[in-house]
Amino acid sequence: MKLITEEQRAQLLDNGAAAARGEERDPLPVVKLFTPDAHATWLLTELDPQDGDTAFGLCDPGLGSPEIGYVRLSDLENIRGPLKLPVERDLYFNPKRTLSAYAALARSDGSIKD
């Protein structure tokens, strides 16, 4: 399974283009990725329109310190958890808050919660 759908890629690229133009936005996450056999989670809001691989969002490596930052989709495709399971897309993810609201909650909880 691909990490993101074409529709999600289009929305991520649109958000990334807006950010590149300097537009100040606090979008809802477009996609949630996670490791099924670890506690890592990524809520992504945009994709760099120049390389189409560098994503921006809330990144939680599962160590209790989620942060807003960048991650490459190509790197996520190569990650395997302790049971050798790959990163997956949460097919049922329905964002309920903006990225900054998820980040504030994650910082106080030490992990990303829906």
mmCIF file of the C-alpha atoms, coordinates in Angstrom:
data_MODEL
# 
_entry.id   MODEL 
# 
loop_
_atom_site.group_PDB 
_atom_site.id 
_atom_site.type_symbol 
_atom_site.label_atom_id 
_atom_site.label_alt_id 
_atom_site.label_comp_id 
_atom_site.label_asym_id 
_atom_site.label_entity_id 
_atom_site.label_seq_id 
_atom_site.pdbx_PDB_ins_code 
_atom_site.Cartn_x 
_atom_site.Cartn_y 
_atom_site.Cartn_z 
_atom_site.occupancy 
_atom_site.B_iso_or_equiv 
_atom_site.pdbx_formal_charge 
_atom_site.auth_seq_id 
_atom_site.auth_comp_id 
_atom_site.auth_asym_id 
_atom_site.auth_atom_id 
_atom_site.pdbx_PDB_model_num 
ATOM 1   C CA . MET A 1 1   ? 0.000   0.000  0.000  1.00 0.00 ? 1   MET A CA 1 
ATOM 2   C CA . LYS A 1 2   ? 1.275   3.472  -0.818 1.00 0.00 ? 2   LYS A CA 1 
ATOM 3   C CA . LEU A 1 3   ? 1.698   5.765  2.164  1.00 0.00 ? 3   LEU A CA 1 
ATOM 4   C CA . ILE A 1 4   ? -0.564  8.445  0.690  1.00 0.00 ? 4   ILE A CA 1 
ATOM 5   C CA . THR A 1 5   ? -3.275  8.488  -1.933 1.00 0.00 ? 5   THR A CA 1 
ATOM 6   C CA . GLU A 1 6   ? -3.168  10.734 -5.014 1.00 0.00 ? 6   GLU A CA 1 
ATOM 7   C CA . GLU A 1 7   ? -5.912  12.874 -3.480 1.00 0.00 ? 7   GLU A CA 1 
ATOM 8   C CA . GLN A 1 8   ? -3.898  13.269 -0.272 1.00 0.00 ? 8   GLN A CA 1 
ATOM 9   C CA . ARG A 1 9   ? -0.750  14.054 -2.302 1.00 0.00 ? 9   ARG A CA 1 
ATOM 10  C CA . ALA A 1 10  ? -2.649  16.808 -4.140 1.00 0.00 ? 10  ALA A CA 1 
ATOM 11  C CA . GLN A 1 11  ? -3.902  18.348 -0.870 1.00 0.00 ? 11  GLN A CA 1 
ATOM 12  C CA . LEU A 1 12  ? -0.454  18.083 0.762  1.00 0.00 ? 12  LEU A CA 1 
ATOM 13  C CA . LEU A 1 13  ? 1.153   19.757 -2.275 1.00 0.00 ? 13  LEU A CA 1 
ATOM 14  C CA . ASP A 1 14  ? -1.497  22.514 -2.244 1.00 0.00 ? 14  ASP A CA 1 
ATOM 15  C CA . ASN A 1 15  ? -0.795  23.182 1.435  1.00 0.00 ? 15  ASN A CA 1 
ATOM 16  C CA . GLY A 1 16  ? 2.951   23.117 0.729  1.00 0.00 ? 16  GLY A CA 1 
ATOM 17  C CA . ALA A 1 17  ? 2.592   25.608 -2.120 1.00 0.00 ? 17  ALA A CA 1 
ATOM 18  C CA . ALA A 1 18  ? 0.613   27.935 0.166  1.00 0.00 ? 18  ALA A CA 1 
ATOM 19  C CA . ALA A 1 19  ? 3.362   27.710 2.790  1.00 0.00 ? 19  ALA A CA 1 
ATOM 20  C CA . ALA A 1 20  ? 6.023   28.390 0.124  1.00 0.00 ? 20  ALA A CA 1 
ATOM 21  C CA . ARG A 1 21  ? 4.117   31.557 -0.857 1.00 0.00 ? 21  ARG A CA 1 
ATOM 22  C CA . GLY A 1 22  ? 4.284   32.664 2.773  1.00 0.00 ? 22  GLY A CA 1 
ATOM 23  C CA . GLU A 1 23  ? 0.607   32.184 3.531  1.00 0.00 ? 23  GLU A CA 1 
ATOM 24  C CA . GLU A 1 24  ? 0.005   31.719 7.233  1.00 0.00 ? 24  GLU A CA 1 
ATOM 25  C CA . ARG A 1 25  ? -2.308  28.769 7.701  1.00 0.00 ? 25  ARG A CA 1 
ATOM 26  C CA . ASP A 1 26  ? -2.950  26.237 10.419 1.00 0.00 ? 26  ASP A CA 1 
ATOM 27  C CA . PRO A 1 27  ? -4.465  23.391 8.388  1.00 0.00 ? 27  PRO A CA 1 
ATOM 28  C CA . LEU A 1 28  ? -6.056  20.194 9.501  1.00 0.00 ? 28  LEU A CA 1 
ATOM 29  C CA . PRO A 1 29  ? -3.725  17.218 9.039  1.00 0.00 ? 29  PRO A CA 1 
ATOM 30  C CA . VAL A 1 30  ? -4.264  15.540 5.675  1.00 0.00 ? 30  VAL A CA 1 
ATOM 31  C CA . VAL A 1 31  ? -2.961  12.089 6.589  1.00 0.00 ? 31  VAL A CA 1 
ATOM 32  C CA . LYS A 1 32  ? -1.988  10.077 9.653  1.00 0.00 ? 32  LYS A CA 1 
ATOM 33  C CA . LEU A 1 33  ? 0.808   7.526  9.321  1.00 0.00 ? 33  LEU A CA 1 
ATOM 34  C CA . PHE A 1 34  ? 1.889   5.137  12.063 1.00 0.00 ? 34  PHE A CA 1 
ATOM 35  C CA . THR A 1 35  ? 3.910   2.054  12.898 1.00 0.00 ? 35  THR A CA 1 
ATOM 36  C CA . PRO A 1 36  ? 1.560   -0.785 13.850 1.00 0.00 ? 36  PRO A CA 1 
ATOM 37  C CA . ASP A 1 37  ? 4.205   -2.496 15.999 1.00 0.00 ? 37  ASP A CA 1 
ATOM 38  C CA . ALA A 1 38  ? 5.663   0.603  17.680 1.00 0.00 ? 38  ALA A CA 1 
ATOM 39  C CA . HIS A 1 39  ? 4.345   3.913  18.954 1.00 0.00 ? 39  HIS A CA 1 
ATOM 40  C CA . ALA A 1 40  ? 5.509   6.219  16.148 1.00 0.00 ? 40  ALA A CA 1 
ATOM 41  C CA . THR A 1 41  ? 2.944   8.508  14.491 1.00 0.00 ? 41  THR A CA 1 
ATOM 42  C CA . TRP A 1 42  ? 3.052   11.275 11.903 1.00 0.00 ? 42  TRP A CA 1 
ATOM 43  C CA . LEU A 1 43  ? 0.254   13.779 11.189 1.00 0.00 ? 43  LEU A CA 1 
ATOM 44  C CA . LEU A 1 44  ? 1.170   15.446 7.907  1.00 0.00 ? 44  LEU A CA 1 
ATOM 45  C CA . THR A 1 45  ? -0.218  18.731 6.594  1.00 0.00 ? 45  THR A CA 1 
ATOM 46  C CA . GLU A 1 46  ? 1.964   19.636 3.623  1.00 0.00 ? 46  GLU A CA 1 
ATOM 47  C CA . LEU A 1 47  ? 4.432   18.392 1.055  1.00 0.00 ? 47  LEU A CA 1 
ATOM 48  C CA . ASP A 1 48  ? 7.266   20.422 -0.441 1.00 0.00 ? 48  ASP A CA 1 
ATOM 49  C CA . PRO A 1 49  ? 6.193   21.269 -4.009 1.00 0.00 ? 49  PRO A CA 1 
ATOM 50  C CA . GLN A 1 50  ? 9.842   21.384 -5.120 1.00 0.00 ? 50  GLN A CA 1 
ATOM 51  C CA . ASP A 1 51  ? 10.790  17.790 -4.269 1.00 0.00 ? 51  ASP A CA 1 
ATOM 52  C CA . GLY A 1 52  ? 7.396   16.153 -3.614 1.00 0.00 ? 52  GLY A CA 1 
ATOM 53  C CA . ASP A 1 53  ? 8.996   14.066 -0.866 1.00 0.00 ? 53  ASP A CA 1 
ATOM 54  C CA . THR A 1 54  ? 9.615   16.337 2.123  1.00 0.00 ? 54  THR A CA 1 
ATOM 55  C CA . ALA A 1 55  ? 6.534   16.446 4.316  1.00 0.00 ? 55  ALA A CA 1 
ATOM 56  C CA . PHE A 1 56  ? 5.743   18.780 7.199  1.00 0.00 ? 56  PHE A CA 1 
ATOM 57  C CA . GLY A 1 57  ? 3.657   17.964 10.229 1.00 0.00 ? 57  GLY A CA 1 
ATOM 58  C CA . LEU A 1 58  ? 3.595   16.635 13.763 1.00 0.00 ? 58  LEU A CA 1 
ATOM 59  C CA . CYS A 1 59  ? 6.149   13.854 14.174 1.00 0.00 ? 59  CYS A CA 1 
ATOM 60  C CA . ASP A 1 60  ? 6.169   11.467 17.128 1.00 0.00 ? 60  ASP A CA 1 
ATOM 61  C CA . PRO A 1 61  ? 8.911   8.830  17.034 1.00 0.00 ? 61  PRO A CA 1 
ATOM 62  C CA . GLY A 1 62  ? 7.215   7.127  19.980 1.00 0.00 ? 62  GLY A CA 1 
ATOM 63  C CA . LEU A 1 63  ? 9.684   8.348  22.586 1.00 0.00 ? 63  LEU A CA 1 
ATOM 64  C CA . GLY A 1 64  ? 7.381   10.781 24.380 1.00 0.00 ? 64  GLY A CA 1 
ATOM 65  C CA . SER A 1 65  ? 8.585   13.907 22.571 1.00 0.00 ? 65  SER A CA 1 
ATOM 66  C CA . PRO A 1 66  ? 6.332   14.774 19.610 1.00 0.00 ? 66  PRO A CA 1 
ATOM 67  C CA . GLU A 1 67  ? 7.476   17.810 17.615 1.00 0.00 ? 67  GLU A CA 1 
ATOM 68  C CA . ILE A 1 68  ? 6.435   19.760 14.570 1.00 0.00 ? 68  ILE A CA 1 
ATOM 69  C CA . GLY A 1 69  ? 8.983   19.232 11.824 1.00 0.00 ? 69  GLY A CA 1 
ATOM 70  C CA . TYR A 1 70  ? 9.922   17.663 8.519  1.00 0.00 ? 70  TYR A CA 1 
ATOM 71  C CA . VAL A 1 71  ? 10.161  14.054 7.386  1.00 0.00 ? 71  VAL A CA 1 
ATOM 72  C CA . ARG A 1 72  ? 10.774  12.491 3.996  1.00 0.00 ? 72  ARG A CA 1 
ATOM 73  C CA . LEU A 1 73  ? 8.095   10.105 2.734  1.00 0.00 ? 73  LEU A CA 1 
ATOM 74  C CA . SER A 1 74  ? 10.853  8.017  1.149  1.00 0.00 ? 74  SER A CA 1 
ATOM 75  C CA . ASP A 1 75  ? 12.418  7.584  4.614  1.00 0.00 ? 75  ASP A CA 1 
ATOM 76  C CA . LEU A 1 76  ? 9.074   6.562  6.118  1.00 0.00 ? 76  LEU A CA 1 
ATOM 77  C CA . GLU A 1 77  ? 8.654   3.922  3.409  1.00 0.00 ? 77  GLU A CA 1 
ATOM 78  C CA . ASN A 1 78  ? 11.843  2.249  4.651  1.00 0.00 ? 78  ASN A CA 1 
ATOM 79  C CA . ILE A 1 79  ? 11.036  2.265  8.384  1.00 0.00 ? 79  ILE A CA 1 
ATOM 80  C CA . ARG A 1 80  ? 10.224  -1.057 10.006 1.00 0.00 ? 80  ARG A CA 1 
ATOM 81  C CA . GLY A 1 81  ? 9.110   -1.568 13.586 1.00 0.00 ? 81  GLY A CA 1 
ATOM 82  C CA . PRO A 1 82  ? 10.365  -4.247 15.980 1.00 0.00 ? 82  PRO A CA 1 
ATOM 83  C CA . LEU A 1 83  ? 8.224   -6.894 14.277 1.00 0.00 ? 83  LEU A CA 1 
ATOM 84  C CA . LYS A 1 84  ? 9.437   -5.706 10.846 1.00 0.00 ? 84  LYS A CA 1 
ATOM 85  C CA . LEU A 1 85  ? 6.044   -4.185 9.970  1.00 0.00 ? 85  LEU A CA 1 
ATOM 86  C CA . PRO A 1 86  ? 6.136   -1.118 7.695  1.00 0.00 ? 86  PRO A CA 1 
ATOM 87  C CA . VAL A 1 87  ? 4.603   2.299  8.319  1.00 0.00 ? 87  VAL A CA 1 
ATOM 88  C CA . GLU A 1 88  ? 0.905   2.359  7.435  1.00 0.00 ? 88  GLU A CA 1 
ATOM 89  C CA . ARG A 1 89  ? -1.702  4.984  6.620  1.00 0.00 ? 89  ARG A CA 1 
ATOM 90  C CA . ASP A 1 90  ? -4.584  5.206  9.079  1.00 0.00 ? 90  ASP A CA 1 
ATOM 91  C CA . LEU A 1 91  ? -7.498  4.526  6.747  1.00 0.00 ? 91  LEU A CA 1 
ATOM 92  C CA . TYR A 1 92  ? -10.020 5.763  9.311  1.00 0.00 ? 92  TYR A CA 1 
ATOM 93  C CA . PHE A 1 93  ? -8.289  8.984  10.350 1.00 0.00 ? 93  PHE A CA 1 
ATOM 94  C CA . ASN A 1 94  ? -10.655 11.953 10.417 1.00 0.00 ? 94  ASN A CA 1 
ATOM 95  C CA . PRO A 1 95  ? -8.894  15.095 11.707 1.00 0.00 ? 95  PRO A CA 1 
ATOM 96  C CA . LYS A 1 96  ? -10.725 16.846 14.509 1.00 0.00 ? 96  LYS A CA 1 
ATOM 97  C CA . ARG A 1 97  ? -8.388  19.800 15.109 1.00 0.00 ? 97  ARG A CA 1 
ATOM 98  C CA . THR A 1 98  ? -5.701  21.895 13.446 1.00 0.00 ? 98  THR A CA 1 
ATOM 99  C CA . LEU A 1 99  ? -2.047  20.910 13.456 1.00 0.00 ? 99  LEU A CA 1 
ATOM 100 C CA . SER A 1 100 ? -1.199  23.425 16.189 1.00 0.00 ? 100 SER A CA 1 
ATOM 101 C CA . ALA A 1 101 ? -4.005  22.085 18.390 1.00 0.00 ? 101 ALA A CA 1 
ATOM 102 C CA . TYR A 1 102 ? -2.784  18.497 17.886 1.00 0.00 ? 102 TYR A CA 1 
ATOM 103 C CA . ALA A 1 103 ? 0.757   19.669 18.703 1.00 0.00 ? 103 ALA A CA 1 
ATOM 104 C CA . ALA A 1 104 ? -0.293  21.408 21.933 1.00 0.00 ? 104 ALA A CA 1 
ATOM 105 C CA . LEU A 1 105 ? -2.208  18.336 23.064 1.00 0.00 ? 105 LEU A CA 1 
ATOM 106 C CA . ALA A 1 106 ? 0.641   16.012 22.085 1.00 0.00 ? 106 ALA A CA 1 
ATOM 107 C CA . ARG A 1 107 ? 3.192   18.058 24.022 1.00 0.00 ? 107 ARG A CA 1 
ATOM 108 C CA . SER A 1 108 ? 1.094   17.894 27.187 1.00 0.00 ? 108 SER A CA 1 
ATOM 109 C CA . ASP A 1 109 ? 0.277   14.180 26.753 1.00 0.00 ? 109 ASP A CA 1 
ATOM 110 C CA . GLY A 1 110 ? 3.681   13.075 25.439 1.00 0.00 ? 110 GLY A CA 1 
ATOM 111 C CA . SER A 1 111 ? 2.084   11.424 22.381 1.00 0.00 ? 111 SER A CA 1 
ATOM 112 C CA . ILE A 1 112 ? -0.310  12.131 19.534 1.00 0.00 ? 112 ILE A CA 1 
ATOM 113 C CA . LYS A 1 113 ? -3.933  11.468 20.436 1.00 0.00 ? 113 LYS A CA 1 
ATOM 114 C CA . ASP A 1 114 ? -7.004  11.646 18.191 1.00 0.00 ? 114 ASP A CA 1 
# 
